[in-house]
Amino acid sequence: MQNSRFTLFPNPADDRLFIDSPENLLEYSVFSVSGQKIQSGVFRKGENSIDLKNMIKGTYVVQIKTDHQTFTDKIIKR
């Protein structure tokens, strides 16, 4: 998935989801489609991925916060 400043890949994802962005990534949250927070974390400097290994297969909403904006998109964990 992509917007003007972000690309999430691969989608569908297996064990790891990568974020391509020119902005500084701060933190992330992963929600079920019903809105329950499944996991969240803080990006270390230079880090650009989210570990999905412990999540079950399904559709999720990923929210990424940067210095300038919050980006939200759906992903599929396979």
Beta strands, then each sheet from edge to edge (+ up, - down):
strand 1: 7-9
strand 2: 16-20
strand 3: 25-32
strand 4: 37-42
strand 5: 49-51
strand 6: 58-66
strand 7: 70-77
sheet 1: 1+ 2- 5+
sheet 2: 4+ 3- 6+ 7-
end
